[in-house]
Amino acid sequence: MIWVTHMKTTIDLDDRLLERAKRFAANRGTTLRAVVEEALRARLAPRPRKQEKYHFAPPTVRGTQPPAVDVADRDALFDLLDETP
């Protein structure tokens, strides 16, 4: 046998907050009870741990200096590409 219990309680809410919650419920076609329960569940849910900021650290590789070629000189660029193995 499954026992389901519900507890009734009284809470004192700010009048403007209560009216907003009622409108919210009506606009969504749900009950005030459902809105309050959803809000409480969301607030009481475990929060994910804060992740550390990502630090981008690309590897540094020592190489050789590229040949001095005028990139505006198309023929020189093609000649350089032809020489590269």
Backbone bond lengths (Angstrom), bond angles and torsions (degrees), N, CA, C in turn:
res aa  C-N    CA-C-N  psi(-1)  N-CA   C-N-CA  omega(-1)  CA-C   N-CA-C  phi
1 M - - - 1.438 - - 1.528 108.62 -
2 I 1.314 116.99 136.22 1.462 122.47 -179.65 1.525 108.08 -103.54
3 W 1.316 114.64 128.63 1.458 120.48 177.65 1.519 109.27 -104.58
4 V 1.284 116.01 125.16 1.447 121.24 175.85 1.520 107.59 -116.98
5 T 1.304 115.18 126.04 1.460 117.54 -179.78 1.516 110.02 -119.45
6 H 1.292 115.22 146.81 1.459 122.68 175.22 1.512 106.81 -127.89
7 M 1.305 115.70 140.36 1.447 120.00 179.75 1.515 108.62 -110.20
8 K 1.301 115.60 135.00 1.455 119.84 174.29 1.509 108.02 -97.51
9 T 1.317 114.55 140.74 1.457 119.67 178.83 1.514 109.00 -148.10
10 T 1.290 116.05 164.45 1.457 121.68 178.11 1.516 107.97 -116.91
11 I 1.339 115.91 131.76 1.458 119.65 176.42 1.521 108.57 -127.24
12 D 1.296 115.04 148.87 1.456 121.44 -179.32 1.529 107.65 -100.51
13 L 1.339 116.47 114.96 1.462 121.67 -178.06 1.518 110.59 -114.66
14 D 1.300 115.68 151.79 1.449 121.46 172.46 1.526 108.06 -59.77
15 D 1.323 117.38 135.32 1.469 121.30 -176.13 1.528 112.37 -58.27
16 R 1.327 116.80 -42.47 1.473 119.19 -179.32 1.525 111.37 -66.62
17 L 1.328 116.80 -38.38 1.466 120.53 177.71 1.525 110.73 -64.83
18 L 1.309 116.38 -42.49 1.467 120.50 179.07 1.527 110.81 -62.62
19 E 1.329 117.28 -43.19 1.469 120.32 178.88 1.529 110.90 -63.62
20 R 1.327 117.43 -40.40 1.474 120.53 177.17 1.523 110.75 -62.43
21 A 1.324 115.91 -42.63 1.466 120.04 -179.70 1.524 110.98 -65.16
22 K 1.320 117.10 -39.60 1.475 120.58 178.46 1.532 110.56 -64.64
23 R 1.347 116.34 -43.44 1.473 119.34 177.96 1.533 110.63 -63.67
24 F 1.315 115.70 -41.87 1.462 121.20 178.31 1.527 110.11 -57.11
25 A 1.320 116.20 -47.06 1.468 121.30 -179.86 1.533 110.51 -63.89
26 A 1.314 116.39 -45.41 1.475 120.27 -178.50 1.529 110.98 -63.12
27 N 1.323 116.70 -42.18 1.470 120.43 -179.68 1.520 112.10 -64.12
28 R 1.300 117.13 -25.51 1.464 120.99 -179.22 1.522 112.81 -102.35
29 G 1.317 116.18 2.54 1.462 120.20 177.76 1.524 112.92 66.42
30 T 1.324 115.92 36.78 1.458 119.81 179.94 1.529 108.60 -129.90
31 T 1.304 116.41 -175.91 1.454 120.42 -177.85 1.524 110.97 -99.83
32 L 1.332 114.84 159.72 1.457 120.49 175.21 1.521 109.27 -61.27
33 R 1.312 116.33 -39.03 1.465 120.73 178.91 1.533 110.62 -57.83
34 A 1.339 116.39 -45.51 1.463 120.32 -178.77 1.530 110.93 -64.14
35 V 1.328 116.56 -38.83 1.465 120.45 179.27 1.525 110.24 -64.53
36 V 1.325 116.87 -45.96 1.463 121.03 -179.58 1.525 110.46 -64.33
37 E 1.333 116.96 -43.88 1.469 119.67 179.06 1.526 111.38 -62.31
38 E 1.328 116.66 -43.28 1.468 120.28 179.58 1.532 110.79 -62.83
39 A 1.329 116.31 -42.25 1.462 120.45 179.85 1.531 110.74 -64.28
40 L 1.310 117.39 -42.19 1.462 120.68 178.61 1.526 111.26 -65.34
41 R 1.329 116.95 -43.15 1.471 119.51 178.73 1.532 111.05 -61.41
42 A 1.327 115.66 -42.41 1.461 119.67 -179.68 1.525 110.89 -64.58
43 R 1.310 116.80 -41.16 1.465 120.75 -178.14 1.519 111.85 -71.89
44 L 1.328 117.27 -33.20 1.456 121.05 -176.41 1.524 113.46 -91.35
45 A 1.324 117.07 -6.11 1.465 120.92 -179.39 1.520 110.02 -65.58
46 P 1.335 116.86 147.19 1.469 119.20 176.71 1.523 110.08 -61.17
47 R 1.293 115.73 138.09 1.461 120.23 179.61 1.526 109.42 -93.17
48 P 1.331 116.57 141.27 1.470 118.47 177.52 1.521 110.05 -63.61
49 R 1.324 114.45 146.71 1.467 118.99 178.23 1.514 109.58 -65.24
50 K 1.301 114.83 146.09 1.460 120.00 178.22 1.517 108.88 -69.94
51 Q 1.312 116.28 126.78 1.455 120.10 179.02 1.519 109.49 -85.99
52 E 1.315 114.62 147.58 1.452 119.23 177.03 1.520 109.03 -67.78
53 K 1.325 115.34 150.54 1.456 119.80 177.68 1.526 109.56 -63.50
54 Y 1.303 115.13 141.26 1.456 120.95 179.05 1.524 108.71 -72.21
55 H 1.304 116.37 131.92 1.460 121.86 177.98 1.525 108.22 -115.35
56 F 1.317 116.33 113.79 1.453 121.72 -179.53 1.520 108.88 -83.37
57 A 1.319 116.63 118.88 1.460 121.26 -179.70 1.526 109.13 -131.93
58 P 1.336 116.86 82.61 1.466 118.80 179.90 1.532 110.35 -67.98
59 P 1.326 117.04 148.44 1.467 119.00 179.37 1.532 110.42 -68.61
60 T 1.307 114.99 146.15 1.459 120.89 176.88 1.521 108.39 -101.14
61 V 1.305 115.97 127.46 1.460 120.96 -178.71 1.523 107.94 -122.00
62 R 1.325 115.79 129.37 1.465 119.33 177.09 1.525 108.48 -82.20
63 G 1.280 115.11 134.00 1.460 119.23 -179.55 1.508 110.39 -135.75
64 T 1.297 115.02 -161.43 1.463 119.78 179.31 1.518 107.97 -105.69
65 Q 1.294 114.70 159.18 1.449 120.13 179.09 1.526 108.88 -72.45
66 P 1.316 116.80 133.47 1.474 118.31 179.85 1.530 110.16 -67.29
67 P 1.313 116.60 153.02 1.464 119.37 179.58 1.522 110.35 -64.36
68 A 1.289 115.16 147.16 1.466 120.48 179.47 1.519 108.78 -77.96
69 V 1.303 115.95 106.03 1.460 121.04 -179.96 1.516 107.71 -131.41
70 D 1.286 116.18 137.20 1.458 120.81 176.30 1.529 107.41 -76.48
71 V 1.330 115.99 112.51 1.465 119.14 -176.35 1.519 112.16 -67.72
72 A 1.303 116.90 -15.79 1.459 119.83 176.47 1.529 111.60 -80.15
73 D 1.343 116.38 -13.94 1.465 121.29 179.75 1.526 107.82 -93.74
74 R 1.301 115.13 96.54 1.465 121.45 -175.23 1.524 112.50 -60.62
75 D 1.297 117.46 -41.98 1.466 121.08 -179.10 1.529 110.62 -64.07
76 A 1.336 116.92 -38.63 1.464 120.09 179.26 1.515 110.25 -65.31
77 L 1.333 116.77 -39.54 1.478 120.10 178.42 1.530 110.84 -63.59
78 F 1.333 116.62 -44.56 1.473 119.56 178.95 1.525 111.26 -63.45
79 D 1.336 117.13 -39.44 1.455 119.80 178.02 1.525 110.61 -62.12
80 L 1.343 117.25 -41.80 1.459 121.26 179.25 1.527 110.88 -63.51
81 L 1.319 116.73 -42.22 1.464 121.21 -179.84 1.528 111.11 -65.61
82 D 1.332 115.95 -35.10 1.466 119.60 178.54 1.515 111.54 -68.16
83 E 1.346 117.44 -30.90 1.474 121.68 -179.29 1.534 111.72 -76.59
84 T 1.310 117.85 -25.08 1.469 121.67 -175.95 1.525 109.68 -73.66
85 P 1.374 115.99 128.96 1.479 118.88 -178.17 1.509 113.72 -67.95
